[in-house]
Amino acid sequence: MQRKTSQGKVAWGWLAVATLIAAALACEKAEPLTAKKAQEIISRVQFAAEPVYAEVPQRVWWNESAPKDDFDEKSLRTFTNLEAAGLITVTHQTDAGGTTSYVATATKKGFPILGTAPSFRGPVYRGKIAEKVYDGLKNFERHPTQPTVGHAQLVWHYTNPTPLYPLFETKINKPLNKPFASLVAFYYKDHEWKFDVTVRKAELE
């Protein structure tokens, strides 16, 4: 019985050591923030490339109280492009109340290509049009009085367009190979380095 107790103490001892090692590894060192450290922090969650999607409402409509706007025009042109590619069919009607509607339905060819999603305009068709590729940090600055605080621009661009890229005229401000920047703030808190994206997309200065 004594032997079992001793073995139990040894087992719990190793467990305690393992826990302390894991805790030590989880606690990152608070050191003056550098551009290299900031790049290391952001690299932990940064993908090599992220898919970029565009959307078009499944139903485009307008009437006297809700006049047709520029996005409706872009949506109708997108309908024309997707229908010409055999991905949707479009029906049109004007009801007795004066509401004009265009409704898109995915074809057998378009069904595996166009996903669906909700939006404030109602259900939309959604397709991958390109990828977002990161180019690294630029214009890093450490806080003048807080050595573990800083900010930088995370530079990226749209690239690798898919065949859907020219069809979705509803894509907004997604030019290919033009650099953009996300503004990122870095800081040390609770024994680890963290960051917040303060501006998701901005023109690169």
Backbone torsions as a table, in degrees:
resi	resn	phi	psi	omega
1	MET	NA	-39.8	178.4
2	GLN	-62.9	-36.8	-178.8
3	ARG	-64.3	-40.7	179.5
4	LYS	-64.6	-39.2	178.8
5	THR	-63.8	-42.5	178.6
6	SER	-62.0	-44.3	178.9
7	GLN	-62.6	-37.5	178.9
8	GLY	-63.8	-40.6	178.4
9	LYS	-64.5	-39.4	178.2
10	VAL	-63.1	-44.4	-179.4
11	ALA	-61.7	-45.2	179.0
12	TRP	-66.9	-31.4	177.4
13	GLY	-63.6	-45.8	177.9
14	TRP	-64.1	-37.0	178.1
15	LEU	-62.8	-42.1	179.5
16	ALA	-64.0	-41.9	178.4
17	VAL	-62.8	-44.7	179.5
18	ALA	-61.0	-40.1	179.2
19	THR	-64.7	-42.2	178.7
20	LEU	-64.5	-39.1	178.4
21	ILE	-63.9	-45.0	179.6
22	ALA	-61.5	-40.9	179.6
23	ALA	-66.0	-38.5	179.6
24	ALA	-65.6	-39.9	179.4
25	LEU	-68.1	-32.7	-178.5
26	ALA	-72.7	-23.9	-179.3
27	CYS	-86.7	111.3	179.7
28	GLU	-85.2	154.9	-177.0
29	LYS	-77.6	133.2	173.8
30	ALA	-83.2	109.7	-178.5
31	GLU	-136.0	163.4	179.0
32	PRO	-57.2	129.5	-177.7
33	LEU	-70.5	133.6	177.6
34	THR	-124.9	168.5	176.9
35	ALA	-61.7	-38.4	178.4
36	LYS	-63.7	-42.8	179.1
37	LYS	-66.3	-39.7	178.6
38	ALA	-62.0	-41.5	177.6
39	GLN	-63.8	-38.7	177.9
40	GLU	-63.5	-41.6	-179.6
41	ILE	-63.3	-47.3	-176.7
42	ILE	-71.3	-28.0	-177.8
43	SER	-67.9	-19.9	-178.7
44	ARG	-65.3	-28.5	-177.2
45	VAL	-120.1	0.1	-175.9
46	GLN	-85.1	127.2	176.9
47	PHE	-84.3	155.9	175.6
48	ALA	-64.0	-38.1	177.4
49	ALA	-153.9	142.7	178.4
50	GLU	-118.8	140.3	177.8
51	PRO	-68.0	143.7	177.9
52	VAL	-118.8	132.8	-175.3
53	TYR	-117.9	155.6	169.9
54	ALA	-125.2	155.8	-175.7
55	GLU	-130.3	154.3	172.0
56	VAL	-141.7	135.2	179.2
57	PRO	-59.9	143.7	176.3
58	GLN	-71.4	-24.5	177.9
59	ARG	-129.6	125.0	176.0
60	VAL	-112.8	125.5	-176.4
61	TRP	-145.5	160.3	174.5
62	TRP	-159.5	160.2	175.7
63	ASN	-153.4	-169.5	-175.5
64	GLU	-65.3	-37.7	-179.1
65	SER	-81.7	-20.9	177.5
66	ALA	-130.8	79.7	-174.1
67	PRO	-62.5	156.8	177.7
68	LYS	-63.7	134.3	179.3
69	ASP	-114.3	-176.7	-176.1
70	ASP	-63.6	-36.6	179.9
71	PHE	-68.1	-34.1	174.8
72	ASP	-60.9	-42.5	177.8
73	GLU	-61.0	-45.4	178.3
74	LYS	-62.9	-37.4	179.5
75	SER	-65.1	-41.0	179.3
76	LEU	-66.6	-38.7	177.1
77	ARG	-66.3	-36.1	175.5
78	THR	-64.9	-41.1	175.0
79	PHE	-55.2	-46.6	-178.9
80	THR	-60.8	-43.5	-179.7
81	ASN	-65.7	-45.8	-178.6
82	LEU	-68.1	-35.2	178.2
83	GLU	-69.1	-39.5	178.0
84	ALA	-63.6	-30.2	178.5
85	ALA	-83.3	-2.0	178.0
86	GLY	79.6	18.1	-176.0
87	LEU	-94.4	-22.6	177.9
88	ILE	-142.6	163.3	165.2
89	THR	-118.6	149.6	-174.8
90	VAL	-124.9	131.0	174.1
91	THR	-113.5	152.0	-174.2
92	HIS	-133.8	139.1	175.4
93	GLN	-155.6	156.0	172.3
94	THR	-126.1	121.4	-175.3
95	ASP	-86.2	178.4	-176.0
96	ALA	-64.3	-25.3	179.2
97	GLY	-82.5	-1.9	178.1
98	GLY	91.1	10.9	178.2
99	THR	-86.2	123.4	177.1
100	THR	-95.5	131.1	-177.2
101	SER	-131.6	139.4	168.9
102	TYR	-121.1	126.0	-176.2
103	VAL	-120.1	128.4	179.8
104	ALA	-101.7	139.5	176.5
105	THR	-128.5	130.0	-178.7
106	ALA	-67.2	139.5	175.1
107	THR	-86.3	176.2	176.8
108	LYS	-60.8	-35.5	177.7
109	LYS	-70.7	-38.2	-175.5
110	GLY	-82.0	-20.8	-174.4
111	PHE	-56.9	-45.7	179.9
112	PRO	-79.4	-6.9	-176.0
113	ILE	-100.0	-38.6	-177.0
114	LEU	-100.6	114.7	174.4
115	GLY	-83.1	175.0	178.0
116	THR	-123.1	153.3	179.8
117	ALA	-158.8	157.2	175.8
118	PRO	-84.2	159.3	174.2
119	SER	-157.8	173.9	-179.4
120	PHE	-70.1	-15.4	175.0
121	ARG	-92.8	3.2	-177.5
122	GLY	105.1	-172.0	-179.4
123	PRO	-59.5	143.8	179.9
124	VAL	-127.3	159.0	165.6
125	TYR	-94.5	140.3	-171.8
126	ARG	-131.0	131.1	180.0
127	GLY	-138.6	146.7	177.6
128	LYS	-74.1	126.2	-177.0
129	ILE	-112.9	-19.4	-176.4
130	ALA	-169.8	-168.6	174.3
131	GLU	-130.6	153.7	176.8
132	LYS	-106.7	118.3	-176.0
133	VAL	-115.9	134.1	-177.2
134	TYR	-90.8	141.8	-177.8
135	ASP	-110.6	-3.6	177.5
136	GLY	110.8	179.7	-178.7
137	LEU	-88.0	149.0	179.0
138	LYS	-142.0	151.1	175.2
139	ASN	57.2	46.4	176.6
140	PHE	-69.0	138.8	175.5
141	GLU	-139.4	129.6	174.5
142	ARG	-90.4	147.0	179.1
143	HIS	-60.3	137.6	-175.1
144	PRO	-64.7	-25.3	-177.6
145	THR	-122.0	-11.3	179.2
146	GLN	-116.5	99.9	-171.3
147	PRO	-66.3	-17.2	-179.7
148	THR	-102.5	18.8	179.5
149	VAL	-127.3	139.4	177.6
150	GLY	-166.8	178.1	178.0
151	HIS	-148.7	161.7	-178.7
152	ALA	-160.6	169.7	172.7
153	GLN	-99.8	127.8	172.9
154	LEU	-95.0	110.1	-172.3
155	VAL	-88.9	139.8	179.9
156	TRP	-154.4	169.0	178.6
157	HIS	-151.1	160.9	174.6
158	TYR	-88.7	137.4	-179.6
159	THR	-156.2	-178.0	178.9
160	ASN	51.7	59.2	-178.8
161	PRO	-64.3	145.6	175.2
162	THR	-94.1	171.9	176.5
163	PRO	-59.7	-18.5	179.4
164	LEU	-79.6	-16.3	-175.0
165	TYR	-54.5	-51.7	-178.4
166	PRO	-74.3	-14.7	-176.7
167	LEU	-80.8	-33.1	-178.0
168	PHE	-86.3	93.7	176.6
169	GLU	-77.6	-4.7	176.4
170	THR	-83.5	-5.6	175.6
171	LYS	-66.4	135.9	-174.2
172	ILE	-119.3	123.3	175.7
173	ASN	53.7	53.8	176.7
174	LYS	-128.3	57.8	177.8
175	PRO	-71.4	146.3	-179.4
176	LEU	-76.4	141.8	171.4
177	ASN	62.3	17.5	173.7
178	LYS	-97.1	127.2	-178.0
179	PRO	-73.3	135.4	171.2
180	PHE	-122.3	174.7	179.8
181	ALA	-141.2	142.7	167.0
182	SER	-104.1	136.1	-180.0
183	LEU	-90.2	125.0	-172.0
184	VAL	-124.2	132.6	176.0
185	ALA	-107.1	130.9	-179.0
186	PHE	-110.8	144.4	178.8
187	TYR	-161.1	162.7	-180.0
188	TYR	-110.2	125.6	-177.4
189	LYS	-153.3	141.5	177.3
190	ASP	53.0	43.0	174.8
191	HIS	67.5	24.0	175.9
192	GLU	-153.4	156.0	178.2
193	TRP	-82.1	137.9	-179.1
194	LYS	-136.2	169.6	175.3
195	PHE	-150.7	155.3	174.4
196	ASP	-127.0	139.0	172.4
197	VAL	-87.9	109.7	-175.6
198	THR	-86.6	-30.2	174.3
199	VAL	-136.3	120.4	-174.4
200	ARG	-72.3	-37.4	-175.6
201	LYS	-147.5	125.9	179.5
202	ALA	-146.2	156.5	173.9
203	GLU	-64.9	139.3	-179.1
204	LEU	-76.2	124.5	179.0
205	GLU	-81.5	NA	NA
